[in-house]
Amino acid sequence: MIDWADVVLYMDGGNKKRLQGLVDQATMESKCRLLASYGSLRRVPDPNYTSDPEELRRMFSVAELCTMKFLEAHPA
């Protein structure tokens, strides 16, 4: 699935490690990007680890901000 993708976004270090086990270094460097880096962050928080509505809103706001910055950097 990675072969046809222009860009593969990952959310955190765990995702990066799993990707590194699936693709070669050249693909990792050319296609794989940390979503959080588009918001000048180290990671996008994983909403799977909370059920607090306010915390979930904050997490999704961070993900949305990073996604919008990604789209600005990579217009279709």
Gaussian input, Z-matrix of N, CA and C with variables (Angstrom, degrees):
# hf/3-21g

backbone

0 1
 N
 C     1     B1
 C     2     B2     1     A1
 N     3     B3     2     A2     1     D1
 C     4     B4     3     A3     2     D2
 C     5     B5     4     A4     3     D3
 N     6     B6     5     A5     4     D4
 C     7     B7     6     A6     5     D5
 C     8     B8     7     A7     6     D6
 N     9     B9     8     A8     7     D7
 C    10    B10     9     A9     8     D8
 C    11    B11    10    A10     9     D9
 N    12    B12    11    A11    10    D10
 C    13    B13    12    A12    11    D11
 C    14    B14    13    A13    12    D12
 N    15    B15    14    A14    13    D13
 C    16    B16    15    A15    14    D14
 C    17    B17    16    A16    15    D15
 N    18    B18    17    A17    16    D16
 C    19    B19    18    A18    17    D17
 C    20    B20    19    A19    18    D18
 N    21    B21    20    A20    19    D19
 C    22    B22    21    A21    20    D20
 C    23    B23    22    A22    21    D21
 N    24    B24    23    A23    22    D22
 C    25    B25    24    A24    23    D23
 C    26    B26    25    A25    24    D24
 N    27    B27    26    A26    25    D25
 C    28    B28    27    A27    26    D26
 C    29    B29    28    A28    27    D27
 N    30    B30    29    A29    28    D28
 C    31    B31    30    A30    29    D29
 C    32    B32    31    A31    30    D30
 N    33    B33    32    A32    31    D31
 C    34    B34    33    A33    32    D32
 C    35    B35    34    A34    33    D33
 N    36    B36    35    A35    34    D34
 C    37    B37    36    A36    35    D35
 C    38    B38    37    A37    36    D36
 N    39    B39    38    A38    37    D37
 C    40    B40    39    A39    38    D38
 C    41    B41    40    A40    39    D39
 N    42    B42    41    A41    40    D40
 C    43    B43    42    A42    41    D41
 C    44    B44    43    A43    42    D42
 N    45    B45    44    A44    43    D43
 C    46    B46    45    A45    44    D44
 C    47    B47    46    A46    45    D45
 N    48    B48    47    A47    46    D46
 C    49    B49    48    A48    47    D47
 C    50    B50    49    A49    48    D48
 N    51    B51    50    A50    49    D49
 C    52    B52    51    A51    50    D50
 C    53    B53    52    A52    51    D51
 N    54    B54    53    A53    52    D52
 C    55    B55    54    A54    53    D53
 C    56    B56    55    A55    54    D54
 N    57    B57    56    A56    55    D55
 C    58    B58    57    A57    56    D56
 C    59    B59    58    A58    57    D57
 N    60    B60    59    A59    58    D58
 C    61    B61    60    A60    59    D59
 C    62    B62    61    A61    60    D60
 N    63    B63    62    A62    61    D61
 C    64    B64    63    A63    62    D62
 C    65    B65    64    A64    63    D63
 N    66    B66    65    A65    64    D64
 C    67    B67    66    A66    65    D65
 C    68    B68    67    A67    66    D66
 N    69    B69    68    A68    67    D67
 C    70    B70    69    A69    68    D68
 C    71    B71    70    A70    69    D69
 N    72    B72    71    A71    70    D70
 C    73    B73    72    A72    71    D71
 C    74    B74    73    A73    72    D72
 N    75    B75    74    A74    73    D73
 C    76    B76    75    A75    74    D74
 C    77    B77    76    A76    75    D75
 N    78    B78    77    A77    76    D76
 C    79    B79    78    A78    77    D77
 C    80    B80    79    A79    78    D78
 N    81    B81    80    A80    79    D79
 C    82    B82    81    A81    80    D80
 C    83    B83    82    A82    81    D81
 N    84    B84    83    A83    82    D82
 C    85    B85    84    A84    83    D83
 C    86    B86    85    A85    84    D84
 N    87    B87    86    A86    85    D85
 C    88    B88    87    A87    86    D86
 C    89    B89    88    A88    87    D87
 N    90    B90    89    A89    88    D88
 C    91    B91    90    A90    89    D89
 C    92    B92    91    A91    90    D90
 N    93    B93    92    A92    91    D91
 C    94    B94    93    A93    92    D92
 C    95    B95    94    A94    93    D93
 N    96    B96    95    A95    94    D94
 C    97    B97    96    A96    95    D95
 C    98    B98    97    A97    96    D96
 N    99    B99    98    A98    97    D97
 C   100   B100    99    A99    98    D98
 C   101   B101   100   A100    99    D99
 N   102   B102   101   A101   100   D100
 C   103   B103   102   A102   101   D101
 C   104   B104   103   A103   102   D102
 N   105   B105   104   A104   103   D103
 C   106   B106   105   A105   104   D104
 C   107   B107   106   A106   105   D105
 N   108   B108   107   A107   106   D106
 C   109   B109   108   A108   107   D107
 C   110   B110   109   A109   108   D108
 N   111   B111   110   A110   109   D109
 C   112   B112   111   A111   110   D110
 C   113   B113   112   A112   111   D111
 N   114   B114   113   A113   112   D112
 C   115   B115   114   A114   113   D113
 C   116   B116   115   A115   114   D114
 N   117   B117   116   A116   115   D115
 C   118   B118   117   A117   116   D116
 C   119   B119   118   A118   117   D117
 N   120   B120   119   A119   118   D118
 C   121   B121   120   A120   119   D119
 C   122   B122   121   A121   120   D120
 N   123   B123   122   A122   121   D121
 C   124   B124   123   A123   122   D122
 C   125   B125   124   A124   123   D123
 N   126   B126   125   A125   124   D124
 C   127   B127   126   A126   125   D125
 C   128   B128   127   A127   126   D126
 N   129   B129   128   A128   127   D127
 C   130   B130   129   A129   128   D128
 C   131   B131   130   A130   129   D129
 N   132   B132   131   A131   130   D130
 C   133   B133   132   A132   131   D131
 C   134   B134   133   A133   132   D132
 N   135   B135   134   A134   133   D133
 C   136   B136   135   A135   134   D134
 C   137   B137   136   A136   135   D135
 N   138   B138   137   A137   136   D136
 C   139   B139   138   A138   137   D137
 C   140   B140   139   A139   138   D138
 N   141   B141   140   A140   139   D139
 C   142   B142   141   A141   140   D140
 C   143   B143   142   A142   141   D141
 N   144   B144   143   A143   142   D142
 C   145   B145   144   A144   143   D143
 C   146   B146   145   A145   144   D144
 N   147   B147   146   A146   145   D145
 C   148   B148   147   A147   146   D146
 C   149   B149   148   A148   147   D147
 N   150   B150   149   A149   148   D148
 C   151   B151   150   A150   149   D149
 C   152   B152   151   A151   150   D150
 N   153   B153   152   A152   151   D151
 C   154   B154   153   A153   152   D152
 C   155   B155   154   A154   153   D153
 N   156   B156   155   A155   154   D154
 C   157   B157   156   A156   155   D155
 C   158   B158   157   A157   156   D156
 N   159   B159   158   A158   157   D157
 C   160   B160   159   A159   158   D158
 C   161   B161   160   A160   159   D159
 N   162   B162   161   A161   160   D160
 C   163   B163   162   A162   161   D161
 C   164   B164   163   A163   162   D162
 N   165   B165   164   A164   163   D163
 C   166   B166   165   A165   164   D164
 C   167   B167   166   A166   165   D165
 N   168   B168   167   A167   166   D166
 C   169   B169   168   A168   167   D167
 C   170   B170   169   A169   168   D168
 N   171   B171   170   A170   169   D169
 C   172   B172   171   A171   170   D170
 C   173   B173   172   A172   171   D171
 N   174   B174   173   A173   172   D172
 C   175   B175   174   A174   173   D173
 C   176   B176   175   A175   174   D174
 N   177   B177   176   A176   175   D175
 C   178   B178   177   A177   176   D176
 C   179   B179   178   A178   177   D177
 N   180   B180   179   A179   178   D178
 C   181   B181   180   A180   179   D179
 C   182   B182   181   A181   180   D180
 N   183   B183   182   A182   181   D181
 C   184   B184   183   A183   182   D182
 C   185   B185   184   A184   183   D183
 N   186   B186   185   A185   184   D184
 C   187   B187   186   A186   185   D185
 C   188   B188   187   A187   186   D186
 N   189   B189   188   A188   187   D187
 C   190   B190   189   A189   188   D188
 C   191   B191   190   A190   189   D189
 N   192   B192   191   A191   190   D190
 C   193   B193   192   A192   191   D191
 C   194   B194   193   A193   192   D192
 N   195   B195   194   A194   193   D193
 C   196   B196   195   A195   194   D194
 C   197   B197   196   A196   195   D195
 N   198   B198   197   A197   196   D196
 C   199   B199   198   A198   197   D197
 C   200   B200   199   A199   198   D198
 N   201   B201   200   A200   199   D199
 C   202   B202   201   A201   200   D200
 C   203   B203   202   A202   201   D201
 N   204   B204   203   A203   202   D202
 C   205   B205   204   A204   203   D203
 C   206   B206   205   A205   204   D204
 N   207   B207   206   A206   205   D205
 C   208   B208   207   A207   206   D206
 C   209   B209   208   A208   207   D207
 N   210   B210   209   A209   208   D208
 C   211   B211   210   A210   209   D209
 C   212   B212   211   A211   210   D210
 N   213   B213   212   A212   211   D211
 C   214   B214   213   A213   212   D212
 C   215   B215   214   A214   213   D213
 N   216   B216   215   A215   214   D214
 C   217   B217   216   A216   215   D215
 C   218   B218   217   A217   216   D216
 N   219   B219   218   A218   217   D217
 C   220   B220   219   A219   218   D218
 C   221   B221   220   A220   219   D219
 N   222   B222   221   A221   220   D220
 C   223   B223   222   A222   221   D221
 C   224   B224   223   A223   222   D222
 N   225   B225   224   A224   223   D223
 C   226   B226   225   A225   224   D224
 C   227   B227   226   A226   225   D225

   B1=1.4549
   B2=1.5229
   B3=1.3103
   B4=1.4577
   B5=1.5274
   B6=1.3155
   B7=1.4633
   B8=1.5273
   B9=1.3202
   B10=1.4608
   B11=1.5164
   B12=1.3303
   B13=1.4666
   B14=1.5248
   B15=1.3177
   B16=1.4668
   B17=1.5263
   B18=1.3363
   B19=1.4619
   B20=1.5188
   B21=1.3283
   B22=1.4566
   B23=1.5252
   B24=1.3290
   B25=1.4604
   B26=1.5159
   B27=1.3174
   B28=1.4570
   B29=1.5274
   B30=1.3251
   B31=1.4612
   B32=1.5193
   B33=1.3236
   B34=1.4624
   B35=1.5268
   B36=1.3213
   B37=1.4556
   B38=1.5154
   B39=1.3351
   B40=1.4637
   B41=1.5135
   B42=1.3435
   B43=1.4622
   B44=1.5271
   B45=1.3308
   B46=1.4703
   B47=1.5280
   B48=1.3152
   B49=1.4665
   B50=1.5229
   B51=1.3281
   B52=1.4633
   B53=1.5337
   B54=1.3228
   B55=1.4708
   B56=1.5233
   B57=1.3268
   B58=1.4584
   B59=1.5251
   B60=1.3127
   B61=1.4570
   B62=1.5172
   B63=1.3228
   B64=1.4606
   B65=1.5289
   B66=1.3313
   B67=1.4649
   B68=1.5201
   B69=1.3257
   B70=1.4526
   B71=1.5322
   B72=1.3179
   B73=1.4647
   B74=1.5249
   B75=1.3218
   B76=1.4724
   B77=1.5238
   B78=1.3263
   B79=1.4665
   B80=1.5154
   B81=1.3115
   B82=1.4614
   B83=1.5230
   B84=1.3120
   B85=1.4630
   B86=1.5279
   B87=1.3244
   B88=1.4639
   B89=1.5220
   B90=1.3400
   B91=1.4634
   B92=1.5192
   B93=1.3073
   B94=1.4645
   B95=1.5267
   B96=1.3200
   B97=1.4610
   B98=1.5206
   B99=1.3283
   B100=1.4574
   B101=1.5203
   B102=1.3215
   B103=1.4657
   B104=1.5193
   B105=1.3142
   B106=1.4686
   B107=1.5237
   B108=1.3287
   B109=1.4608
   B110=1.5248
   B111=1.3109
   B112=1.4617
   B113=1.5204
   B114=1.3089
   B115=1.4585
   B116=1.5155
   B117=1.3352
   B118=1.4687
   B119=1.5284
   B120=1.3239
   B121=1.4558
   B122=1.5263
   B123=1.3262
   B124=1.4628
   B125=1.5230
   B126=1.3412
   B127=1.4618
   B128=1.5214
   B129=1.3081
   B130=1.4597
   B131=1.5302
   B132=1.3229
   B133=1.4635
   B134=1.5208
   B135=1.3154
   B136=1.4592
   B137=1.5271
   B138=1.3336
   B139=1.4655
   B140=1.5212
   B141=1.3039
   B142=1.4589
   B143=1.5255
   B144=1.3319
   B145=1.4570
   B146=1.5227
   B147=1.3143
   B148=1.4577
   B149=1.5225
   B150=1.3053
   B151=1.4726
   B152=1.5264
   B153=1.3265
   B154=1.4648
   B155=1.5275
   B156=1.3267
   B157=1.4749
   B158=1.5243
   B159=1.3129
   B160=1.4638
   B161=1.5240
   B162=1.3136
   B163=1.4623
   B164=1.5333
   B165=1.3237
   B166=1.4655
   B167=1.5215
   B168=1.3340
   B169=1.4649
   B170=1.5229
   B171=1.3356
   B172=1.4588
   B173=1.5302
   B174=1.3205
   B175=1.4698
   B176=1.5198
   B177=1.3253
   B178=1.4641
   B179=1.5205
   B180=1.3255
   B181=1.4669
   B182=1.5222
   B183=1.3280
   B184=1.4647
   B185=1.5290
   B186=1.3259
   B187=1.4687
   B188=1.5278
   B189=1.3144
   B190=1.4653
   B191=1.5303
   B192=1.3252
   B193=1.4551
   B194=1.5249
   B195=1.3177
   B196=1.4611
   B197=1.5238
   B198=1.3225
   B199=1.4631
   B200=1.5170
   B201=1.3260
   B202=1.4623
   B203=1.5285
   B204=1.3285
   B205=1.4720
   B206=1.5303
   B207=1.3299
   B208=1.4708
   B209=1.5313
   B210=1.3251
   B211=1.4685
   B212=1.5161
   B213=1.3329
   B214=1.4601
   B215=1.5313
   B216=1.3341
   B217=1.4637
   B218=1.5226
   B219=1.3367
   B220=1.4669
   B221=1.5359
   B222=1.3157
   B223=1.4743
   B224=1.5304
   B225=1.3072
   B226=1.4772
   B227=1.4982
   A1=111.33
   A2=116.94
   A3=119.87
   A4=111.24
   A5=117.48
   A6=121.00
   A7=112.75
   A8=117.98
   A9=119.55
   A10=113.16
   A11=117.87
   A12=121.51
   A13=111.44
   A14=115.45
   A15=120.47
   A16=109.95
   A17=115.49
   A18=122.37
   A19=108.18
   A20=116.15
   A21=122.60
   A22=106.74
   A23=116.36
   A24=121.13
   A25=109.68
   A26=115.92
   A27=120.06
   A28=108.53
   A29=115.51
   A30=121.03
   A31=114.42
   A32=118.14
   A33=119.10
   A34=110.61
   A35=115.32
   A36=121.17
   A37=113.94
   A38=117.15
   A39=120.25
   A40=111.83
   A41=116.03
   A42=120.30
   A43=110.81
   A44=115.72
   A45=120.06
   A46=110.67
   A47=116.43
   A48=120.02
   A49=111.28
   A50=117.49
   A51=120.31
   A52=110.66
   A53=117.02
   A54=119.95
   A55=111.05
   A56=116.68
   A57=120.19
   A58=111.56
   A59=117.00
   A60=120.76
   A61=113.13
   A62=116.85
   A63=121.40
   A64=114.32
   A65=116.66
   A66=120.17
   A67=110.63
   A68=115.84
   A69=119.57
   A70=110.50
   A71=116.55
   A72=121.82
   A73=111.82
   A74=117.28
   A75=120.52
   A76=111.08
   A77=116.98
   A78=120.77
   A79=110.22
   A80=116.70
   A81=120.82
   A82=110.21
   A83=115.93
   A84=120.47
   A85=112.93
   A86=117.13
   A87=119.47
   A88=114.04
   A89=118.47
   A90=120.58
   A91=115.94
   A92=118.10
   A93=120.76
   A94=110.95
   A95=115.39
   A96=121.76
   A97=110.22
   A98=115.62
   A99=122.41
   A100=107.92
   A101=117.68
   A102=121.32
   A103=111.20
   A104=117.70
   A105=121.80
   A106=112.52
   A107=117.54
   A108=119.77
   A109=111.71
   A110=117.75
   A111=120.66
   A112=111.90
   A113=117.30
   A114=122.25
   A115=111.25
   A116=116.09
   A117=122.64
   A118=111.99
   A119=115.90
   A120=122.73
   A121=110.06
   A122=116.43
   A123=120.98
   A124=111.69
   A125=117.15
   A126=120.26
   A127=109.40
   A128=115.22
   A129=122.16
   A130=105.79
   A131=118.06
   A132=120.05
   A133=112.25
   A134=115.96
   A135=122.35
   A136=109.84
   A137=118.16
   A138=120.82
   A139=113.79
   A140=117.13
   A141=120.75
   A142=111.92
   A143=117.43
   A144=121.10
   A145=114.66
   A146=117.97
   A147=120.28
   A148=110.29
   A149=115.30
   A150=120.01
   A151=109.87
   A152=116.32
   A153=121.52
   A154=109.35
   A155=118.06
   A156=120.55
   A157=113.61
   A158=117.63
   A159=119.96
   A160=111.43
   A161=116.70
   A162=121.01
   A163=110.66
   A164=116.58
   A165=120.15
   A166=111.24
   A167=117.43
   A168=120.67
   A169=110.38
   A170=116.17
   A171=120.13
   A172=110.72
   A173=115.97
   A174=119.92
   A175=111.49
   A176=116.08
   A177=118.75
   A178=111.29
   A179=117.62
   A180=120.27
   A181=110.68
   A182=116.67
   A183=121.04
   A184=109.78
   A185=116.95
   A186=120.82
   A187=110.82
   A188=116.71
   A189=120.47
   A190=111.24
   A191=117.39
   A192=121.05
   A193=110.65
   A194=116.68
   A195=120.86
   A196=111.49
   A197=116.91
   A198=121.19
   A199=110.89
   A200=117.24
   A201=120.36
   A202=110.72
   A203=117.37
   A204=120.96
   A205=110.58
   A206=116.62
   A207=120.32
   A208=109.62
   A209=116.87
   A210=120.77
   A211=112.15
   A212=117.49
   A213=120.56
   A214=110.54
   A215=116.21
   A216=120.78
   A217=112.76
   A218=116.28
   A219=121.79
   A220=110.25
   A221=116.79
   A222=118.35
   A223=111.14
   A224=115.26
   A225=120.82
   A226=112.23
   D1=-29.66
   D2=-178.34
   D3=-69.84
   D4=-30.02
   D5=-177.52
   D6=-57.36
   D7=-39.95
   D8=-176.61
   D9=-84.26
   D10=-13.20
   D11=-177.18
   D12=-77.35
   D13=143.02
   D14=172.85
   D15=-79.46
   D16=-39.89
   D17=-178.66
   D18=-141.69
   D19=139.71
   D20=173.93
   D21=-117.72
   D22=119.86
   D23=179.72
   D24=-97.49
   D25=135.82
   D26=174.64
   D27=-123.13
   D28=157.15
   D29=-171.21
   D30=-95.75
   D31=-29.85
   D32=-174.72
   D33=-157.94
   D34=-179.42
   D35=-177.69
   D36=-60.57
   D37=-35.19
   D38=177.65
   D39=-63.25
   D40=-42.63
   D41=176.34
   D42=-62.64
   D43=-40.48
   D44=-179.89
   D45=-61.67
   D46=-45.11
   D47=-179.89
   D48=-61.66
   D49=-40.77
   D50=178.17
   D51=-65.35
   D52=-41.06
   D53=177.24
   D54=-62.76
   D55=-41.68
   D56=-179.84
   D57=-61.31
   D58=-26.71
   D59=176.32
   D60=-78.95
   D61=-12.77
   D62=-176.94
   D63=-104.63
   D64=-26.37
   D65=-174.33
   D66=-127.01
   D67=161.37
   D68=176.92
   D69=-78.21
   D70=168.28
   D71=-175.74
   D72=-61.78
   D73=-38.66
   D74=-179.66
   D75=-62.11
   D76=-42.22
   D77=177.75
   D78=-66.67
   D79=-41.59
   D80=179.23
   D81=-57.61
   D82=-45.66
   D83=-177.79
   D84=-72.11
   D85=-34.74
   D86=-174.88
   D87=-87.11
   D88=-28.66
   D89=-172.75
   D90=-117.61
   D91=-26.60
   D92=-169.24
   D93=-95.38
   D94=129.87
   D95=-176.41
   D96=-133.89
   D97=141.48
   D98=173.23
   D99=-77.73
   D100=116.70
   D101=-178.52
   D102=-55.92
   D103=-41.17
   D104=-176.95
   D105=-60.03
   D106=-27.93
   D107=-177.94
   D108=-62.49
   D109=-24.35
   D110=178.36
   D111=-73.95
   D112=-14.52
   D113=174.23
   D114=-110.77
   D115=17.10
   D116=-177.54
   D117=55.76
   D118=40.73
   D119=-179.68
   D120=-118.58
   D121=167.49
   D122=177.61
   D123=-89.95
   D124=-26.50
   D125=-179.26
   D126=-162.28
   D127=157.54
   D128=170.90
   D129=-97.85
   D130=123.21
   D131=-178.34
   D132=-59.47
   D133=144.46
   D134=-178.66
   D135=-89.15
   D136=114.42
   D137=-178.79
   D138=-69.08
   D139=-6.93
   D140=179.40
   D141=-68.36
   D142=-16.92
   D143=-173.68
   D144=-101.26
   D145=12.93
   D146=176.30
   D147=-148.26
   D148=154.68
   D149=172.86
   D150=-121.91
   D151=4.74
   D152=179.06
   D153=-70.60
   D154=119.54
   D155=-176.08
   D156=-57.90
   D157=-39.56
   D158=-179.41
   D159=-68.21
   D160=-40.76
   D161=177.31
   D162=-65.52
   D163=-39.97
   D164=177.05
   D165=-62.44
   D166=-42.23
   D167=177.67
   D168=-59.76
   D169=-43.06
   D170=179.95
   D171=-63.74
   D172=-44.28
   D173=-179.38
   D174=-62.31
   D175=-44.13
   D176=-179.48
   D177=-69.61
   D178=-31.00
   D179=175.49
   D180=-64.44
   D181=-41.40
   D182=177.43
   D183=-62.51
   D184=-46.78
   D185=179.47
   D186=-61.92
   D187=-41.20
   D188=179.15
   D189=-64.59
   D190=-44.13
   D191=178.54
   D192=-58.73
   D193=-48.91
   D194=-179.64
   D195=-62.85
   D196=-39.15
   D197=178.48
   D198=-64.64
   D199=-43.14
   D200=178.91
   D201=-63.78
   D202=-41.04
   D203=177.82
   D204=-65.17
   D205=-38.67
   D206=175.78
   D207=-60.08
   D208=-48.76
   D209=-178.94
   D210=-61.73
   D211=-35.64
   D212=176.06
   D213=-65.19
   D214=-38.00
   D215=-178.45
   D216=-76.08
   D217=-22.82
   D218=-176.58
   D219=-131.03
   D220=67.95
   D221=-179.79
   D222=-63.71
   D223=145.46
   D224=-179.32
   D225=-73.80

